[in-house]
């Protein structure tokens, strides 16, 4: 049996194919000094020998596990200690693994619940996953999404208790729907000092007090305190690439097409609710 023809040197295309990369990547390695320029043939094209290929293969192996190109360069220096670079890489890979696990959990939760609830924070998802299918409306999820963006997981978990009560108390849900419809009717044709504004605000206040009472009866407020304490002990980083902002900044960036009368109704309902809390 005859051996195949074994070249003493190969062109860049063959070197790239063997190493599992591209000629463009190899040229980049040359440009940054990671791979020394090889000798050129009579046609002025690069020719890669055995030592060049060994170095290229090691570069690819290290790049495949995530070692930065700058750190790869230092590994070829005899006095270099790569331990610090490897420690940074291991920490980075652990963070990536945590992100992937959160993504998998969100996908599983979505499949189990049949809605995007699993895309919200685990603090909110765990709190609401026991609800039967269809108990949460899409508008509920939309509101939780916005609240989580503005006030974070704890704020959304607090609001989740409200939706849990509405989902399990038909009479409260019905009153919530009636008030929402009445408030929506406060369009631009209604003056902010219209008597209906005060009337609806008073009804909202009474309704929210009834919802709060139902939350307390269900013990949801106590379990939320435990969750808050647990969350306080954990340090979480913002999502990669997601800008951070204060709640005040976030509120000013979320558009709502509310009329002046409707805004006044909402403001007045909050005033009445605060007064009721202070009176207790």
Residue, then its C-alpha position, 0 to 999 in steps of 0.5 A: x500500500x502506498x501512502x498518499x502524497x504528503x505535502x511539506x507545506x500547504x496553502x492557506x485554504x488547505x490549512x484553514x480546512x484542516x484546522x476547521x477555520x477560515x482563511x479570513x480567520x487565519x489572516x486575522x491571527x497573522x494581523x494581531x501577531x497570534x500566528x507568525x507569518x509563514x514563508x511564501x512560495x514562488x507565487x508569493x502565497x503563504x505556505x504553512x509547515x508542520x509547526x505552523x499547523x500545530x500552532x494553528x490547531x492549538x489556537x483553534x482548540x483554545x478559541x473553541x473553549x472561549x479563551x480570548x485571543x489576547x490570552x491565547x497569545x500569552x500561552x505561547x510565551x514560556x514565562x506566562x502564567x495562564x492561571x488568571x486567564x483560566x480563572x476568568x474564563x471559568x467564571x465567565x462560563x459559569x455565568x453563561x451556564x446560569x443564563x442558559x439554565x434560566x432560559x431553559x427554565x423559562x421555556x419549560x415554564x412557558x410550555x407548562x403554563x401555555x403562556x409567556x408567564x415563564x419569561x418573567x422572573x422566577x420570583x413572579x413565575x413561581x408565585x403564579x404557576x399554580x393558577x389553572x390555565x386561562x386564569x391569567x389574562x393576557x392583559x394581566x401578563x402585559x401589566x406584570x411585564x411592564x411592572x417588572x421592568x419598572x419596579x423589578x421582580x419584587x414589585x411584579x411579585x407584589x402585583x402578582x398577588x392582586x392578579x391571583x386574587x382576581x383570578x380566584x375571586x370572581x366577584x372581585x374580577x367582575x368589579x375590576x372589569x366594571x371599574x376599568x370600563x368606567x375609567x376607560x370611558x373618561x376620555x378627552x371629552x371629559x373634564x378632570x373635574x367632572x363628578x364622575x372622576x371622583x365617583x370612580x376614584x372612590x369606587x377604585x379605592x374601595x375595590x383595592x381595599x377589598x383586594x388587599x383584604x383578600x390578599x391578607x386572608x389568603x396569606x399572600x402578603x406573609x409569603x411575599x415578605x419571606x420572598x422579599x427577605x430571600x431576594x434581599x440576600x441574593x445579588x443579581x446582575x442586570x441582564x447582559x446589554x439591558x440598560x438600567x434606570x430608576x423607577x422614575x426614569x422608567x415611568x417617564x419612558x413608558x407611553x400611555x394614551x390616558x386622558x387628563x380626566x383618567x389620569x386625575x381619576x388614577x391620581x385621586x384613587x391613590x390619594x384616597x387609598x393612601x388616606x385609608x391606609x393612614x387612617x388604619 
